[in-house]
Amino acid sequence: MYRDVSSCNSYNYGDATYWDARYVQEAEMGNFDWYQRYSALRPFVRKYLPSFSSRILMVGCGNALMSEDMVKDGYEDIVNIDISSVAIEMMRRKYQYIPQLKYMQMDVRDMSFFPDKSFDSVIDKGTLDSLMCGTDAPISAAQMLGEVSRLLKPGGIYMLITYGDPNVRMPHLNRPAYNWQIILYIIPRPGFQKANGSSSPMRSPLEPAPLTDKGLLPASFVMEDPDSHFIYVCRKMDNLSSVLPYPLNSDLL
Ligand SMILES: C[S@@+](CC[C@H](N)C(=O)[O-])C[C@H]1O[C@@H](n2cnc3c(N)ncnc32)[C@H](O)[C@@H]1O
């Protein structure tokens, strides 16, 4: 029901072999960041991860520059994982002399290598999206998010950067078992220009988007860029008695 195929160009995005082949093919082209660069995400990262000594897990890091840029900004401890051994080998070689960056080949659906509550933050730019394009998407998403929840310390932050709007992402994120308090931001694609003649003032992307009590955007909400990106900031509440922001959906799997 919640398999989000609206922006899947390829059903293979969930396969390690697809990604390995792609990283081999694109090796000459150098690093590539999907969706957004760190410069655009920095205000959100700095706001929700104020301490440079935070232990951060970058899931599905690919060959993006995001982690390198975060280290240049001052972050001291970023563990990067990806299912593609090609991407991981490439990145491990490139950053062998940068002790703040570690690279490990791992499936985000099974991160049993790490003990519970071992990270202050998990950052995901495009990886849940990839799983949502694969086979068994809802099961893969639940396995991944269950693992993310397990690895977060109480108060920890899962930051999801995605093309998926709340209709297709909230049903996966707002499960009581995770106990996440969710704030949503909406940012335009890089290079987006307002239509000529549009007089409406652009909302500040730094302002949280309004959400209904079901965790959706109000019907009246207008996105100036219809292909905006969404940043879900999910804070793991430290006890189950805290107020749950959105109701349970029992029909997820
Ligand atoms: C859309 S790319 C995003 C890469 C990078 N985060 C960025 O922002 O440019 C998705 C990445 O997720 C990785 N991936 C896909 N399925 C995965 C899984 N089950 N476990 C870990 N990584 C996975 C892919 O190898 C790919 O590098």
The ligand as a Tripos MOL2 file, in Angstrom:
@<TRIPOS>MOLECULE
LIG
   27    29     1     0     0
SMALL
NO_CHARGES

@<TRIPOS>ATOM
      1 C1         20.2930    7.8090   -3.8470 C.3       1 LIG1
      2 S1         21.8680    7.2230   -3.3540 S.3       1 LIG1
      3 C2         22.3140    8.4640   -2.1490 C.3       1 LIG1
      4 C3         23.7990    8.5070   -1.8770 C.3       1 LIG1
      5 C4         24.2430    9.5990   -0.9120 C.3       1 LIG1
      6 N1         23.5980    9.4640    0.3790 N.3       1 LIG1
      7 C5         23.9940   10.9900   -1.4420 C.2       1 LIG1
      8 O1         23.3360   11.7740   -0.7830 O.co2     1 LIG1
      9 O2         24.4670   11.2920   -2.5240 O.co2     1 LIG1
     10 C6         21.3820    5.8620   -2.3180 C.3       1 LIG1
     11 C7         22.5380    5.1010   -1.6950 C.3       1 LIG1
     12 O3         21.9690    4.1090   -0.8310 O.3       1 LIG1
     13 C8         22.7410    2.9460   -0.9380 C.3       1 LIG1
     14 N2         21.8880    1.8090   -0.5370 N.ar      1 LIG1
     15 C9         20.8440    1.2580   -1.2010 C.ar      1 LIG1
     16 N3         20.3160    0.2400   -0.5030 N.ar      1 LIG1
     17 C10        21.0450    0.1400    0.6440 C.ar      1 LIG1
     18 C11        21.0040   -0.7290    1.7740 C.ar      1 LIG1
     19 N4         20.0840   -1.7040    1.8690 N.pl3     1 LIG1
     20 N5         21.9180   -0.5580    2.7490 N.ar      1 LIG1
     21 C12        22.8520    0.4210    2.6700 C.ar      1 LIG1
     22 N6         22.9520    1.2680    1.6270 N.ar      1 LIG1
     23 C13        22.0550    1.1360    0.6250 C.ar      1 LIG1
     24 C14        23.1630    2.8990   -2.4030 C.3       1 LIG1
     25 O4         24.3070    2.0740   -2.6120 O.3       1 LIG1
     26 C15        23.4210    4.3830   -2.6810 C.3       1 LIG1
     27 O5         24.7710    4.7170   -2.4240 O.3       1 LIG1
@<TRIPOS>BOND
     1     1     2 1
     2     2     3 1
     3     2    10 1
     4     3     4 1
     5     4     5 1
     6     5     6 1
     7     5     7 1
     8     7     8 2
     9     7     9 1
    10    10    11 1
    11    11    12 1
    12    11    26 1
    13    12    13 1
    14    13    14 1
    15    13    24 1
    16    14    15 ar
    17    14    23 ar
    18    15    16 ar
    19    16    17 ar
    20    17    18 ar
    21    17    23 ar
    22    18    19 1
    23    18    20 ar
    24    20    21 ar
    25    21    22 ar
    26    22    23 ar
    27    24    25 1
    28    24    26 1
    29    26    27 1
@<TRIPOS>SUBSTRUCTURE
     1 LIG1         1 GROUP 0 **** ****
